[in-house]
Amino acid sequence: MPEYGMNLHDYWRIIRRRKGIVIFTLFGVLVFTYIFTSLQTPVYQAQATVKYEEETGAGAAGLGAWGGFYGGELIASEISVIASRPVARMVAFRLALVTDKSPSEEVEKTAERIQGKIKAERIGESNMVRITTTSSDPKETALLVNNVAEIYRQKRSDDRNRRTRELRESVEGHLSQVTLKLKQTEEDLKNFREKTRTVGLGGALASKLLDLKAKLDDLGKKYTPEHPEIIKLKRQIESTEADMKTLPAEEIELARLTRELRVNEELYNLLNRRLKEAQIAEADRFEPVSIVNLAIMPTAPIRPNKPLNMSLGGILGLILGMGLALVTENLDTSIGTIEEVESYLTVSVIGVIPRIASMERREIGAMRVVFDRIRPRRELSRADRLTQLRKQLMFYYSAKSFYAEAYNTLRTNVEFALKSKNNACLFTSAGPLEGKTITSANFAVCAAETGIRTLLVEADLRKPTICRLFGLQREPGLTDILTGNVNWREVAKGTTDFLLGELELEKVLRTPGIENLKIITCGFIPPNPLDVLGLEQISNLIREWKNEFDLIVFDTPPILLCADGMVLGAKVDGVILVYRVGRMARGGLKRAKTQLDNAKANIVGIALNDIRASEMEPRYGYYYAYKYYAEKKPGVSA
């Protein structure tokens, strides 16, 4: 089964054909983008840069754990502090956005609003941080970011000064306690010596023990416990401790007091040194954070970016326009010109049936036509729809009318295409409501008017309409003939049946050649129409009918809905595919043609139905020639 694809040339052809949609969409998107961009509140951005300084010298030594360089992890935590609620609250007070008398809810809302405008980020791997703020007011933007930087710098300076002060006060308190303890130890040692008058061997051993332990601590930082020097020192300490155990009680007490005195002296010296370092750090007034760059008032907003938005809008408009053009082409069920139909299907257009609104307007009035066309289809009763359909029969129009000439052209083209007499042709369509029934009926009436003995066979066993259109009884009919119940001559209906039917008597009598037309209705509706139409009897009937009639016309169901037309199409001399412009997608029309080809049916050509005259302008001037040679008022026969 053939497949149909599209290449780049096809896409380019569609875009060129639908260029109006592309241009209109592009223009619409650009206008929308411009309006949307213009209505957006401009957003300005300002930036300031702060730097973390490394504190060295006596100040850093005095701060100890609080001093030194700001590492990566510490800077990350400081970034959080910059964009924190406390900093935002301090900025709100400094800018007088709130006061001490403001309610706490207002203070918090203002701080939250400011906090949402602050963003901080580290610059690479450096010790600098970029602070960014955004606002709809350029002056406020610069003022906000500069105050954030200044408040944060001041906050970190105050925090550093507070830590140095607290450190000094802490060292002073400990030093006072150690000084008192040292004096007490000196007094106790003096009184003990005056009381016991010992030789002081214990004090010497205590001093030696302290020296050995201090030395062991120093070597323990360099060597492992198995090092010979470490082992030697441990043995000396053990020997000294053993010697102290042999001393008398007085000597032991003296050694204890001596050791306590020495410890207090060392602690006193350490605290005294730390106090001086803390005093130096406090007096230094080091600034841990400095401002590198202050922001200036921005002159242009960062959002909206009009050039960028218009560029993106143009690209989006083009893409959307081309997409809509392709969608419209896909959804467009019409094929605009005869050349397009013939090029797309590689089948000739053998007839163009015009829309009869202009003729109908002459008969029933313009306002009634407009009302009937805008009224929803579901509001029309079955009888009203049948009446509208009957008014399209050739009985209601002059043989010289524009409408009749279109069918004459179709009949003539079919005759030339088949090139033989006593032909059987079949009318079908791709989908429903394309007008294949009214086209086949008028084709038969038009042939009969010219003296051709014509048989119209209602082979649409799904939704028969021919019988209702001519006001005839449905049964008996074709299915009764195929099942052997009746002979075809008994069910073929002619002029008498037309006159006794529901058609207007005057219209039928004034139609020339009506005696040449016979109609066989569908008969009873079988459970499976395809099985009935597939019987061999249908081929025998066609051969028999050809001996009695010059032309046999079959009306069959739509090809895409059922296979009845494919079965009959292979048995007749030619198939006319009726296509109502604007009804079926071109893909459906292509599919219908493919199915007929697969059934080995001879497609005579395409009959375009319901064509507006305006759609044929200006290239198909022969339709205007029809109007010229037709009667001046050909709408209704006299």
C-alpha positions in Angstrom: 0.0 0.0 0.0 1.6 3.4 -0.9 2.8 5.8 1.7 2.7 9.5 1.3 5.3 11.7 3.0 6.3 15.3 3.0 9.6 16.8 2.1 11.1 20.2 2.8 9.7 21.5 -0.5 6.2 20.6 0.7 6.7 22.3 4.0 8.0 25.4 2.2 5.1 25.4 -0.2 2.6 25.2 2.8 4.3 28.1 4.5 4.3 30.2 1.4 0.6 29.3 0.8 -0.3 30.1 4.4 2.0 33.1 4.7 -0.9 35.2 5.8 -1.3 33.1 8.9 2.5 33.2 9.6 2.7 37.0 9.2 -0.5 37.6 11.2 0.7 35.3 14.0 4.2 36.9 14.0 2.7 40.4 14.1 0.3 39.3 16.9 3.0 37.7 19.0 5.3 40.8 18.6 2.4 43.2 19.5 1.6 41.0 22.5 5.2 40.8 23.5 5.6 44.6 23.2 2.5 45.3 25.3 3.4 42.6 27.9 7.0 44.0 28.2 5.8 47.6 28.4 3.3 46.7 31.2 5.9 44.8 33.2 7.3 46.7 36.3 11.0 47.4 35.6 13.4 45.7 38.0 16.8 47.4 38.7 19.8 45.7 40.2 22.8 47.1 42.2 25.9 45.4 43.6 28.4 46.0 46.3 31.5 44.0 47.2 32.9 43.3 50.7 36.2 41.7 51.6 37.2 39.6 54.7 40.6 40.6 56.1 43.1 38.3 57.8 44.1 39.5 61.3 47.8 39.0 62.1 50.3 39.9 64.9 49.4 40.4 68.5 45.8 41.0 67.8 45.3 37.6 66.2 47.3 36.0 69.0 45.1 37.7 71.6 41.9 36.6 69.9 43.2 33.0 69.6 40.3 30.9 68.3 38.4 34.0 67.3 41.1 35.5 65.1 42.7 34.5 61.8 41.6 34.1 58.2 38.0 33.5 57.0 38.0 30.1 55.3 35.6 28.8 52.7 33.2 27.2 55.2 33.2 30.4 57.4 32.5 32.6 54.3 29.6 30.4 53.4 28.1 30.9 56.8 28.7 34.6 56.6 26.8 34.8 53.3 23.8 33.5 55.2 24.3 36.2 57.8 24.3 38.9 55.1 20.9 37.8 53.8 19.5 37.1 57.2 16.4 38.7 58.8 18.4 40.6 61.6 20.5 42.4 58.9 17.3 43.2 56.9 15.6 44.5 60.1 18.6 46.8 60.9 18.5 48.1 57.3 14.8 48.9 57.7 15.5 50.9 60.8 18.4 52.8 59.2 16.4 53.7 56.1 13.6 54.9 58.4 11.2 52.5 56.8 10.1 51.5 60.3 10.6 53.2 63.7 10.7 52.0 67.3 7.1 52.9 67.6 6.1 50.7 64.6 4.1 47.5 65.4 6.2 44.4 65.4 4.1 42.9 62.6 5.0 45.9 60.3 8.6 45.6 61.3 8.7 41.9 60.4 6.9 42.4 57.1 9.2 45.2 56.1 12.3 43.1 57.1 10.9 40.1 55.1 10.4 42.3 52.1 13.9 43.6 52.3 15.3 40.2 52.9 13.7 38.9 49.7 15.6 41.5 47.7 19.1 40.6 49.1 21.4 38.0 47.6 25.0 37.3 48.4 27.5 35.0 46.7 31.2 34.3 47.0 33.4 35.6 44.2 35.2 32.5 43.0 37.6 31.1 45.6 38.6 34.5 46.9 37.8 36.1 50.3 35.3 38.5 48.7 31.5 38.4 48.6 29.3 40.2 46.1 26.0 41.6 47.6 23.2 42.1 45.1 19.8 43.7 45.6 16.9 44.2 43.2 14.0 46.7 43.3 11.6 48.6 41.1 13.2 51.9 42.2 16.8 52.4 41.0 17.6 54.9 43.8 16.2 52.5 46.4 18.2 49.6 44.9 21.6 51.3 45.3 20.7 52.7 48.7 19.6 49.3 49.9 22.7 47.4 48.9 25.0 50.0 50.3 23.3 50.0 53.6 23.4 46.2 53.7 27.1 46.3 53.1 27.7 49.0 55.7 25.5 47.5 58.4 27.1 44.1 57.9 30.6 45.6 58.1 29.7 47.5 61.2 28.1 44.4 62.7 31.2 42.3 62.2 33.4 45.1 63.6 31.2 45.3 66.7 31.2 41.6 67.1 35.0 41.6 67.0 35.4 44.4 69.5 32.9 42.6 71.8 34.9 39.4 71.6 38.2 41.2 72.5 36.6 43.0 75.4 35.1 39.8 76.8 38.4 38.0 76.3 40.3 40.7 78.3 37.8 40.7 81.1 37.9 36.9 81.3 41.7 36.8 81.5 41.7 39.6 84.1 39.3 37.6 86.3 41.3 34.4 86.1 44.6 36.3 86.7 43.2 37.8 89.9 42.3 34.4 91.2 45.7 32.9 90.3 47.4 35.9 91.9 45.6 35.3 95.2 46.3 31.6 95.0 50.0 32.2 94.3 50.4 34.5 97.3 48.7 31.9 99.6 51.0 29.2 98.3 54.1 31.3 99.0 52.9 32.1 102.5 52.2 28.4 103.3 55.6 27.4 102.0 57.3 30.1 104.2 55.5 29.0 107.3 56.2 25.3 106.8 60.0 25.9 106.4 60.2 28.1 109.5 58.3 25.4 111.4 60.1 22.2 110.3 63.5 23.5 109.2 64.0 20.6 106.8 67.0 20.3 104.6 64.8 20.8 101.5 65.6 17.5 99.8 61.9 17.0 99.0 61.7 20.4 97.3 64.7 19.5 95.1 63.1 16.2 94.2 59.8 17.9 93.5 61.5 20.4 91.2 63.4 17.6 89.4 60.2 15.7 89.0 58.4 18.7 87.5 61.3 19.3 85.1 61.3 15.6 84.0 57.6 15.6 83.3 57.8 18.9 81.3 60.6 17.4 79.3 58.6 14.2 78.7 55.7 16.3 77.4 57.9 18.1 75.0 59.5 14.9 73.6 56.1 13.2 73.5 55.1 15.6 70.7 58.1 14.5 68.6 58.6 10.8 69.3 56.6 7.7 69.9 56.4 6.0 73.3 58.9 3.3 72.2 61.6 5.9 71.5 64.7 5.4 73.7 64.7 8.9 75.0 61.0 8.6 76.1 61.7 5.3 77.8 64.8 6.8 79.5 62.7 9.8 80.8 59.9 7.5 82.1 62.5 5.5 84.1 64.0 8.7 85.6 60.5 9.8 86.6 59.8 6.5 88.1 63.1 6.6 90.0 62.5 10.2 91.3 59.0 9.3 92.4 60.4 6.2 94.3 63.0 8.5 96.0 60.2 10.8 97.1 58.3 8.0 98.7 61.3 7.2 100.9 61.4 10.8 102.3 60.0 11.6 105.7 56.5 13.2 105.9 57.9 16.7 106.3 60.0 16.4 103.2 57.0 15.1 101.2 54.9 18.1 102.4 57.7 20.4 101.4 57.9 18.9 98.0 54.1 19.3 97.5 54.2 23.0 98.5 57.2 23.6 96.3 55.5 21.9 93.3 52.2 23.9 93.9 54.1 27.1 94.1 55.9 26.4 90.8 52.6 25.5 89.0 50.9 28.7 90.2 53.9 30.8 89.1 53.8 29.3 85.6 50.0 29.8 85.4 50.4 33.4 86.6 53.0 34.1 83.9 50.8 32.6 81.2 47.7 34.6 82.2 49.7 37.7 82.5 51.1 37.3 78.9 47.6 36.5 77.6 46.2 39.6 79.3 48.8 41.8 77.6 47.9 40.2 74.2 44.1 40.8 74.8 44.8 44.4 75.7 46.7 44.9 72.5 43.9 43.2 70.4 41.3 45.4 72.1 43.3 48.6 71.4 44.1 47.6 67.8 40.5 48.2 66.5 41.0 45.8 63.6 38.2 45.8 60.9 37.5 42.1 59.9 35.3 43.2 56.9 35.9 46.0 54.5 33.8 47.4 51.7 35.7 47.2 48.4 33.0 48.6 46.1 29.9 50.6 46.8 27.0 50.5 44.4 25.9 53.3 42.1 22.4 54.0 41.0 21.5 51.8 38.0 20.4 53.6 34.9 18.8 50.7 33.0 16.6 47.8 34.4 17.7 44.2 34.2 14.1 43.2 33.6 12.3 43.4 31.3 14.9 43.1 28.6 13.0 44.6 25.7 15.5 43.7 22.9 15.7 40.1 24.2 12.0 39.8 24.7 11.2 41.1 21.2 13.8 38.8 19.7 12.4 35.8 21.5 8.9 37.0 20.6 9.8 37.1 17.0 11.3 33.6 17.1 8.3 32.3 19.0 5.9 34.1 16.5 7.6 32.5 13.5 7.6 29.1 15.1 4.0 29.4 16.2 3.0 30.9 12.8 4.6 28.1 10.9 3.0 25.6 13.3 -0.4 27.1 12.8 0.1 27.1 9.1 0.9 23.4 9.2 -2.0 22.7 11.5 -4.3 24.7 9.3 -3.1 22.9 6.2 -3.7 19.6 8.0 -7.1 20.6 9.2 -8.1 22.3 6.0 -10.4 19.8 4.4 -10.6 21.7 1.1 -8.3 21.6 -1.9 -8.5 25.1 -3.2 -8.1 24.6 -7.0 -8.7 22.1 -9.7 -4.9 21.9 -10.3 -4.3 21.0 -6.6 -6.9 18.2 -6.8 -5.4 16.8 -10.0 -1.8 17.2 -8.7 -2.6 15.6 -5.3 -4.6 12.7 -6.6 -3.2 12.3 -10.1 -6.9 12.1 -11.3 -8.7 14.5 -13.5 -11.5 16.8 -12.3 -14.3 16.0 -14.7 -17.0 18.2 -13.1 -17.5 21.2 -10.8 -20.9 21.5 -9.2 -21.6 25.0 -8.0 -23.4 26.0 -4.7 -27.0 26.9 -5.5 -27.5 29.5 -2.8 -27.9 32.2 -5.3 -30.6 30.3 -7.1 -32.3 29.4 -3.9 -32.2 33.0 -2.8 -34.1 34.0 -5.9 -36.9 31.5 -5.0 -37.4 31.7 -1.3 -35.7 35.0 -0.4 -32.3 36.0 0.9 -33.2 36.3 4.6 -34.7 32.8 4.6 -31.5 31.3 3.1 -29.4 33.1 5.7 -31.6 31.9 8.5 -31.6 28.3 7.3 -27.8 28.3 7.0 -27.1 29.7 10.5 -29.7 27.6 12.2 -28.1 24.6 13.9 -28.6 21.4 11.9 -30.1 19.5 14.9 -33.0 22.1 15.0 -34.1 21.0 11.5 -36.6 18.2 11.4 -36.1 15.2 9.1 -38.8 16.6 6.8 -37.1 20.0 6.6 -33.8 18.4 5.7 -35.4 16.3 3.0 -37.2 19.4 1.7 -33.9 21.3 1.5 -32.3 18.3 -0.3 -35.2 18.0 -2.8 -34.8 21.7 -3.8 -31.4 20.7 -5.2 -32.9 18.3 -7.7 -32.8 19.2 -11.4 -36.6 19.3 -11.5 -36.4 22.7 -9.9 -34.0 24.3 -12.3 -34.1 25.3 -16.0 -32.2 23.1 -18.4 -30.2 26.2 -19.4 -29.3 27.2 -15.8 -25.8 27.5 -14.5 -26.6 24.6 -12.2 -27.8 22.4 -15.1 -24.9 23.3 -17.3 -22.5 22.0 -14.6 -24.1 18.6 -14.7 -24.1 18.6 -18.5 -20.4 19.2 -18.4 -20.0 16.3 -15.9 -22.1 14.0 -18.1 -20.2 14.9 -21.2 -16.8 14.3 -19.5 -17.9 10.9 -18.3 -19.0 10.0 -21.8 -15.7 11.0 -23.3 -13.8 9.2 -20.5 -15.6 5.9 -20.9 -15.7 6.1 -24.7 -18.3 3.4 -25.1 -22.1 3.1 -25.0 -24.2 1.3 -22.4 -22.0 2.2 -19.5 -22.4 1.5 -15.8 -20.9 4.2 -13.5 -20.8 4.5 -9.8 -20.9 7.6 -7.6 -19.3 7.5 -4.2 -17.4 9.8 -1.8 -14.7 9.6 0.8 -17.0 10.5 3.7 -20.6 11.4 4.5 -22.4 14.6 3.7 -20.3 15.3 0.5 -23.4 15.3 -1.8 -22.8 12.0 -3.7 -26.5 11.1 -3.6 -27.8 14.4 -5.0 -25.0 14.4 -7.5 -25.8 10.9 -8.8 -29.5 11.7 -8.9 -29.0 14.9 -10.8 -26.5 13.2 -13.1 -29.2 10.6 -13.9 -31.9 13.3 -14.4 -29.6 15.4 -16.6 -28.8 12.3 -18.8 -32.5 11.5 -19.1 -33.3 15.0 -20.2 -30.9 14.6 -23.2 -32.7 11.4 -24.3 -30.4 8.9 -22.7 -32.2 5.9 -21.3 -31.0 6.0 -17.7 -31.3 3.6 -14.8 -30.6 5.0 -11.3 -29.8 2.3 -8.8 -29.9 3.0 -5.1 -27.0 0.8 -3.9 -26.6 2.6 -0.6 -27.9 -0.1 1.7 -26.6 1.7 4.8 -28.4 5.0 4.7 -30.7 5.0 1.6 -31.7 8.4 0.5 -32.7 8.1 -3.2 -36.1 6.6 -2.3 -36.9 9.5 0.1 -35.5 12.1 -2.3 -37.9 11.1 -5.1 -40.7 10.2 -2.7 -40.7 6.5 -3.7 -41.4 3.3 -1.7 -38.1 1.7 -0.5 -39.4 -1.8 -1.0 -39.3 -3.9 -3.1 -35.9 -2.9 -4.5 -32.4 -4.0 -5.2 -31.9 -6.4 -2.4 -35.2 -8.1 -3.3 -33.9 -8.6 -6.9 -30.5 -10.0 -5.7 -32.2 -12.5 -3.4 -34.4 -13.7 -6.2 -37.7 -12.5 -4.7 -38.7 -10.3 -7.7 -37.7 -9.4 -11.2 -36.1 -6.1 -11.7 -38.6 -5.0 -14.2 -41.3 -5.2 -11.5 -39.5 -2.9 -9.1 -38.1 -0.3 -11.6 -40.0 2.9 -11.0 -40.7 5.5 -13.7 -42.8 8.6 -14.5 -46.0 7.3 -13.0 -44.3 6.6 -9.7 -42.8 10.1 -9.8 -46.2 11.6 -10.3 -47.8 9.6 -7.6 -44.9 10.3 -5.2 -44.1 13.2 -3.0 -42.5 15.4 -5.7 -44.3 18.5 -7.0 -46.4 17.4 -9.9 -45.9 20.6 -11.9 -42.0 20.3 -11.6 -42.0 16.7 -12.8 -44.4 17.3 -15.8 -42.3 20.2 -17.0 -39.1 18.3 -16.9 -38.2 17.2 -20.5 -37.1 13.5 -21.0 -38.3 12.4 -17.6 -39.8 9.3 -19.3 -36.2 8.1 -20.0 -35.4 7.8 -16.3 -36.0 4.6 -14.2 -35.1 4.2 -10.6 -34.5 1.0 -8.5 -34.6 1.7 -4.8 -32.6 -0.2 -2.3 -35.3 -2.6 -1.0 -35.1 -4.2 2.4 -32.0 -3.5 4.6 -30.0 -6.8 5.0 -28.0 -7.5 8.2 -24.8 -7.4 6.2 -25.2 -5.4 3.0 -21.7 -6.3 1.8 -22.6 -10.0 1.4 -25.6 -9.1 -0.7 -23.7 -6.7 -3.0 -20.9 -9.3 -3.4 -23.3 -11.8 -5.0 -22.6 -12.8 -8.6 -26.1 -11.8 -9.5 -25.1 -8.2 -9.4 -22.7 -8.7 -12.4 -25.4 -10.5 -14.3 -27.9 -7.7 -13.6 -25.5 -5.1 -14.8 -25.0 -7.0 -18.1 -28.8 -7.3 -18.5 -29.4 -3.7 -17.7 -26.8 -2.6 -20.3 -29.0 -4.3 -22.9 -32.0 -2.2 -21.8 -30.4 1.2 -20.8 -27.8 3.5 -22.2 -26.5 4.5 -18.8 -26.7 2.8 -15.4 -25.9 5.0 -12.3 -25.2 3.5 -8.9 -25.3 5.5 -5.7 -23.2 3.8 -3.0 -22.1 4.6 0.6 -18.9 6.5 1.4 -15.7 4.5 0.7 -14.0 5.2 4.0 -17.0 4.1 6.0 -17.7 0.8 4.3 -16.4 -1.4 1.5 -19.7 -1.5 -0.6 -18.4 1.0 -3.1 -15.2 -1.0 -3.5 -17.1 -4.2 -4.3 -19.3 -2.5 -6.8 -16.5 -0.4 -8.2 -14.8 -3.4 -9.6 -17.9 -4.4 -11.4 -18.8 -1.2 -13.2 -17.2 0.7 -16.1 -16.2 3.7 -14.1 -16.3 5.4 -10.7 -16.9 9.1 -10.0 -15.5 10.3 -6.7 -17.6 13.2 -5.3 -15.6 15.6 -3.2 -17.3 18.5 -1.3 -14.7 21.2 -0.8 -14.2 21.9 2.9 -15.8 18.6 4.1 -13.2 15.9 4.0 -9.5 16.2 4.7 -7.3 15.8 1.7 -5.7 12.8 3.4 -9.1 11.1 3.6 -9.7 11.9 -0.1 -6.3 10.4 -0.9 -7.2 7.3 1.1 -10.5 6.8 -0.7 -8.7 7.0 -4.0 -6.1 4.5 -2.8 -8.8 2.0 -1.7 -10.6 2.2 -5.1 -7.2 1.6 -6.8 -6.7 -1.4 -4.6 -10.1 -2.7 -5.6 -9.1 -2.4 -9.3 -11.8 0.2 -9.9 -11.6 2.5 -12.9 -11.7 6.0 -11.4 -13.1 8.2 -14.2 -12.5 11.4 -12.3 -13.3 13.7 -9.4 -16.5 15.8 -9.2 -16.0 18.8 -7.0 -19.3 19.6 -5.3 -20.7 22.7 -3.5 -18.2 25.1 -5.1 -18.7 28.8 -4.5 -18.3 31.0 -7.6 -16.0 33.3 -5.6 -13.6 30.3 -5.0 -13.2 29.8 -8.8 -12.2 33.5 -9.4 -10.3 34.6 -11.4 -8.8 31.6 -13.2 -11.9 29.6 -14.1 -13.6 32.1 -16.4 -15.7 29.5 -18.2 -18.1 29.5 -15.3 -18.8 33.1 -16.0 -19.4 32.0 -19.6 -22.0 29.6 -18.3 -23.7 32.5 -16.6 -23.5 34.6 -19.7 -25.1 32.0 -22.0 -27.6 30.8 -19.4 -31.0 32.4 -19.1 -31.0 35.8 -17.5 -33.2 34.4 -14.6 -32.5 30.7 -14.7 -33.2 30.0 -11.0 -36.6 28.2 -11.4 -38.2 26.7 -14.4 -41.5 28.2 -15.5 
